[in-house]
Amino acid sequence: MRIRKLLTYDVVIPVYRPDEKLNKILDRLHRQRRLPEHILLINTGKEYYEEFFGEETPEKKYDDVNVIHISREEFDHGATRDMGIRLSEAECVLCMTDDALPADSRLSEELLRPIEEGRAESSYARQLPGRSSSVYEAASRCFNYPGEGCIKGSEDIETMGIKAFFCSDVCAMHLKKVYEELGGFEDHVIFNEDMVYARKLIDSGRHIAYVPSARVIHSHDYSVKQYFKRSFDQGVSHAVFKDTFSDVSSEKEGMRLLKRMIRFYIKKKKAHEIPKMFFINLSKYAGFRLGRSYEKLPEWLVLKLCGNREYFHNLSN
């Protein structure tokens, strides 16, 4: 019988305007059956951090928690996480967001399993909607994070399309030596830093594990305007990283999502909300298409449509 080598791991969490949920996340991370070596919080805006925590900061409460403060201008979806990962001396790094709440004590253990067994070099968790989530968010989570797990590689691009390298760092574990070998997350990324890295990973012959038994509670109820802006930023990332996305179709995946959503709304007896769902999806599609053509738009309009103005300000500096 082959004995599985247990790997060490650290946790990296970018933080912005912390609230009580971050306290709950840290508490549940310290209740894991497989505990992290260290937890690194990379906080944007020291004033918000001090305003919320006061004197009772996490690094004072927990011996294994460290914090680095950066300015909003310094934050970058790729570079900020990359800094945290490269500071780690553990064998694996768990990337999380500051609003992803571990559902139980098995999260890290389940994410480490396929990596320790040699079946994958990265793994990501299932995202469950919160109790107060809208039917739209619940339907989205059901589509993107089903109950069946899988191992994905470059051989799956033909059948799975963009889903073959979907790997959300809302909660994802990465084998550090492979991460460093592949160059890690790209610097100066507006969105999709996780997918850009995941594509490099599978193109190198490695694999990604989707682990539904590893679960976090994570969902947002955005306004239509917020959905539009996020989709615009996503379109920009597709335009910037053409090598990552040019050979796969997002529109095809969008149509599959739409059909699944209609069935979900009917099943939940929310058919009367389907027109609203169509409007949100139309807004997201318009945002994505405009974002993908952002280079053809005037700068003032791009800044009005995007969700991450700092990205474009830094681009011009």
URLINKA-V833826 format. One record per pair of residues at least 6 apart in sequence whose ideal C-beta (glycine too) atoms are under 6 Angstrom apart, sorted by the first residue. I is the first residue (numbers start at 1). J is the second residue. Records with the same first field share a line. If there is no record, write none. Layout:
I = J / J
This chain:
4 = 116
7 = 91 / 92 / 112 / 116
8 = 37 / 90 / 91
9 = 36 / 90 / 92 / 94
10 = 36 / 37 / 38 / 88 / 90 / 93
11 = 36 / 39 / 94
12 = 40 / 84 / 85 / 93 / 95
13 = 41 / 96 / 98
14 = 42 / 80
15 = 41 / 43 / 98
16 = 44
17 = 48
18 = 52
21 = 99
22 = 98
24 = 101
25 = 101
26 = 58
28 = 102
31 = 105
32 = 105 / 108
33 = 105 / 109
34 = 108 / 109
37 = 90
38 = 64
39 = 64 / 65
40 = 66 / 84
41 = 67
42 = 68 / 80 / 84
43 = 49 / 67 / 69
44 = 70 / 72 / 75
46 = 69
58 = 65
59 = 65 / 67
76 = 188
77 = 189 / 193
78 = 185 / 186 / 187 / 189 / 193
79 = 187
81 = 95 / 185
82 = 184 / 185
85 = 93
91 = 176
92 = 173 / 175
93 = 174 / 176
94 = 173
95 = 169 / 172
96 = 171
97 = 170
100 = 170 / 171 / 216 / 218
101 = 217
102 = 216
103 = 215 / 217
107 = 214
110 = 211 / 213 / 214
111 = 123 / 173 / 211 / 214
114 = 120 / 123 / 209
115 = 175
119 = 151
120 = 151 / 207 / 208 / 209
121 = 175 / 178 / 206
122 = 167 / 174 / 201 / 208
123 = 173 / 209 / 211
124 = 167 / 168 / 172
125 = 171 / 214 / 216
126 = 145 / 212 / 215
127 = 141 / 145 / 216 / 218
128 = 215 / 217
129 = 137 / 138 / 141 / 219
130 = 217 / 219
133 = 219
134 = 221
135 = 268 / 270
136 = 277
137 = 219 / 221
139 = 261 / 264
141 = 219
143 = 257 / 260
147 = 212
149 = 210 / 211 / 212
150 = 210
151 = 207 / 209
152 = 164 / 208
153 = 202 / 207
154 = 202 / 203
156 = 164
157 = 164
161 = 248
162 = 248 / 250 / 253
165 = 195 / 198 / 199 / 202
167 = 194 / 198 / 208
168 = 194
169 = 194
170 = 218
171 = 216
182 = 200
185 = 193 / 197
186 = 196
190 = 233 / 236 / 237 / 308 / 311
191 = 233 / 234 / 237
192 = 237
196 = 241 / 244
198 = 208
199 = 244
224 = 280 / 283
227 = 280 / 283 / 284
228 = 283 / 287
229 = 307
230 = 307
231 = 284 / 287 / 288
232 = 287 / 290 / 291 / 305 / 306
233 = 306 / 307 / 308
234 = 288
235 = 288 / 291 / 292
236 = 291 / 294
238 = 245 / 292
239 = 292
261 = 277
265 = 271 / 274
294 = 302
303 = 309
